[in-house]
Amino acid sequence: MKTRRGGQDDELSRTFAALADPTRRAMLARLAEGEATVTELAEPFAMSMPAISKHLKVLERAGLITRGRDAQWRPCRLDAAPLGQATDWLDRYRKFWDTRFDRLDEHLKRLQKKDPSR
């Protein structure tokens, strides 16, 4: 694992910060369906183009999107690699909670055996 200052943790922080906003999550969901222009991404939102642009910059800095250039058309594309890194990080805690829930389930079963009226 890289250090917090210059490596994986910083990338992870940028990913989670980008995902913290519902507008950006909606933009990523749209891009999961295929590339889109900035105008197409902005359509569902009642906000200014500068505000949309700020959201896209956050996503771009986090490495979650890339922007291309094809003449006047500037498509945005999803880059899911940082989501994979976030999933890997979260999986460690999923295993922790799965173990805890398994223990709780066993405990509840033992309690039911002691008191079948529950």
C-alpha positions as CSV (number, residue, x, y, z in Angstrom):
1,M,0.0,0.0,0.0
2,K,1.3,3.4,-0.9
3,T,1.6,6.2,1.7
4,R,-1.2,8.6,2.4
5,R,0.7,11.6,1.0
6,G,1.3,10.6,-2.6
7,G,-0.4,7.4,-3.4
8,Q,-3.3,5.1,-3.2
9,D,-5.0,6.7,-0.2
10,D,-5.0,10.1,-1.9
11,E,-6.6,8.5,-5.0
12,L,-9.1,6.8,-2.8
13,S,-9.9,10.1,-1.0
14,R,-10.5,11.8,-4.3
15,T,-12.8,8.9,-5.4
16,F,-14.9,9.0,-2.2
17,A,-15.0,12.8,-2.3
18,A,-16.3,12.6,-5.9
19,L,-18.9,10.0,-5.0
20,A,-20.1,12.0,-2.0
21,D,-22.3,14.2,-4.2
22,P,-25.6,12.9,-5.6
23,T,-25.2,15.0,-8.8
24,R,-21.8,13.4,-9.6
25,R,-23.2,10.0,-8.8
26,A,-26.0,10.6,-11.3
27,M,-23.6,11.8,-13.9
28,L,-21.5,8.6,-13.4
29,A,-24.7,6.5,-13.7
30,R,-25.5,8.2,-17.0
31,L,-22.0,7.6,-18.3
32,A,-22.2,3.9,-17.4
33,E,-24.8,3.8,-20.2
34,G,-22.3,5.3,-22.7
35,E,-20.4,8.4,-23.5
36,A,-22.2,11.8,-23.4
37,T,-21.5,15.4,-24.0
38,V,-21.4,18.0,-21.2
39,T,-24.8,19.3,-22.4
40,E,-26.3,15.9,-22.3
41,L,-25.0,15.3,-18.8
42,A,-26.3,18.7,-17.7
43,E,-29.9,18.2,-19.0
44,P,-31.5,16.6,-15.9
45,F,-30.1,19.2,-13.5
46,A,-31.4,22.7,-12.7
47,M,-27.9,24.3,-12.4
48,S,-25.7,26.5,-14.4
49,M,-23.1,25.2,-16.9
50,P,-20.3,26.5,-14.7
51,A,-21.7,24.4,-11.8
52,I,-21.9,21.4,-14.1
53,S,-18.3,22.0,-15.2
54,K,-17.1,22.1,-11.6
55,H,-18.7,18.7,-11.0
56,L,-17.1,17.3,-14.1
57,K,-13.7,18.6,-13.0
58,V,-14.1,16.8,-9.6
59,L,-14.9,13.6,-11.5
60,E,-12.0,14.1,-13.8
61,R,-9.5,14.8,-11.0
62,A,-10.7,11.6,-9.3
63,G,-10.0,9.7,-12.5
64,L,-13.6,8.7,-12.8
65,I,-14.2,10.3,-16.2
66,T,-12.1,11.2,-19.2
67,R,-13.0,13.9,-21.8
68,G,-12.2,13.4,-25.4
69,R,-12.2,15.8,-28.4
70,D,-13.8,15.0,-31.7
71,A,-14.1,18.3,-33.6
72,Q,-16.7,20.3,-31.7
73,W,-18.0,17.2,-29.9
74,R,-16.3,16.7,-26.5
75,P,-17.6,13.3,-25.2
76,C,-17.2,12.3,-21.6
77,R,-16.5,8.7,-20.8
78,L,-16.6,6.7,-17.6
79,D,-13.4,5.3,-16.3
80,A,-14.4,2.7,-13.7
81,A,-10.9,1.8,-12.5
82,P,-11.0,4.1,-9.4
83,L,-14.4,2.5,-8.5
84,G,-12.6,-0.9,-8.5
85,Q,-10.1,0.4,-6.0
86,A,-12.9,1.8,-3.8
87,T,-14.6,-1.6,-4.0
88,D,-11.5,-3.4,-3.0
89,W,-11.1,-1.1,0.0
90,L,-14.7,-1.5,1.0
91,D,-14.5,-5.3,0.6
92,R,-12.1,-5.5,3.6
93,Y,-14.9,-4.0,5.8
94,R,-17.6,-6.1,4.2
95,K,-15.7,-9.2,5.4
96,F,-15.5,-7.7,8.8
97,W,-19.2,-7.0,9.0
98,D,-20.1,-10.4,7.4
99,T,-18.2,-12.0,10.3
100,R,-20.0,-9.9,12.8
101,F,-23.4,-10.6,11.4
102,D,-22.6,-14.4,11.3
103,R,-21.7,-14.2,15.0
104,L,-24.9,-12.3,15.8
105,D,-26.9,-14.9,13.8
106,E,-25.3,-17.7,15.8
107,H,-26.0,-15.9,19.1
108,L,-29.6,-15.4,18.2
109,K,-30.0,-19.0,17.3
110,R,-28.6,-20.0,20.6
111,L,-31.0,-17.7,22.4
112,Q,-33.9,-19.2,20.5
113,K,-32.9,-22.7,21.5
114,K,-32.9,-21.6,25.2
115,D,-36.3,-19.8,24.9
116,P,-38.3,-21.3,22.0
117,S,-41.2,-18.8,22.6
118,R,-39.1,-16.0,21.0
